[in-house]
Amino acid sequence: FYKALVGWFIFTSFFLLFWMGWMWVDLFCVAYQVPYDLVTVLFCMWNFAIVGIVCIYWRGPKVMTQVYLIAVSCMMGWFLSRLPEWTTWGILAAVALYDVVAVLTPKGPLKMLVEESQRRNEPIPGLVYESKSYKLGLGDFVFYSVLVGRAAMYFYVTWVVCLLAVLMGLCATLFCLGIFRKALPALPISIALGIIFYFATRFALVPFVVDQTLQHTWI
């Protein structure tokens, strides 16, 4: 189970770095009319992906490893934020609930993965972003990116509000982590706050501000 899971992580990470990285390069070149040839791009993206896999799952400079982890999360977040709006919000809510089950229940897959990693005395490869004494799952960064990216597609005010909501939720999770001293899901609080703040801003704050602006009313 453990080896199969790690193999799946490697495959998906390579796919994201190679294929979606290629998509980004193509979009950039088309937008700015930069000529390129297929062979050169294939060569560059292949090396980009291979170096990323080595840094994430084997050995590499810590800074480069973290850069690649953030790149993977941004690519996945960009892809998921292109889904229909209500599908995106539904996925975010479902993933937050799944995170609770996966981390806190006795037979949760993430709980089992953490316990197996501790038993082997091995880090979880490619799964966490480490900073000081805290570790966050790569999936957490992905869905933070999806939430903030989807909010930005509506209005800049919702983007700012959701960004602050995610940071507030992350701080609350870290506070709880210091109290309970065990692995906790990092998505539920941030996702819940993000969804609540997004819809409150979209359907209450933004219409109110627009209405007051049209009436030339200043508060």
TABEL-V748948 format. One record per backbone hydrogen bond with DSSP energy under -0.5 kcal/mol. CO is the residue of the C=O (numbers start at 1). NH is the residue of the N-H. Records with the same first field share a line. If there is no record, write none. Layout:
CO=NH / NH
//
This chain:
1=5
2=6
3=7
4=8
5=9
6=10
7=11
8=12
9=13
10=14
11=15
12=16
13=17
14=18
15=19 / 20
16=21
18=22
19=23
20=24
21=25
22=26
23=27
24=28
25=29
26=30
27=31
28=32
29=34
30=33
33=35
37=41
38=42
39=43
40=44
41=45
42=46
43=47
44=48
45=49
46=50
47=51
48=52
49=53
50=54
51=55
52=56
53=57
54=58
56=126
61=65
62=66
63=67
64=68
65=69
66=70
67=71
68=72
69=73
70=74
71=75
72=76
73=77
74=78
75=79
76=80
77=81
79=82
80=83
84=88
85=89
86=90
87=91
88=92
89=93
90=94
91=95
92=96
93=97
94=98
95=99
96=100
97=101
98=102
99=103
100=104
101=105
102=111
105=108
108=112
109=113
110=114
111=115
112=116
113=117
114=118
115=119
116=120
117=121 / 122
123=125
124=127 / 128
127=138
128=130
129=136
131=134
134=131
136=129
137=140 / 141
138=142
139=143
140=144
141=145
142=146
143=147
144=148
145=149
146=150
147=151
148=152
149=153
151=154 / 155
155=159
156=160
157=161
158=162
159=163
160=164
161=165
162=166
163=167
164=168
165=169
166=170
167=171
168=172
169=173
170=174
171=175
172=176
173=177
174=178
175=179
176=180
177=181
187=191
188=192
189=193
190=194
191=195
192=196
193=197
194=198
195=199
196=200
197=201
198=202
199=203
200=204 / 205
201=206
204=208
205=209
206=210
207=211
208=212
209=213
210=214
211=215
212=217
213=216
//
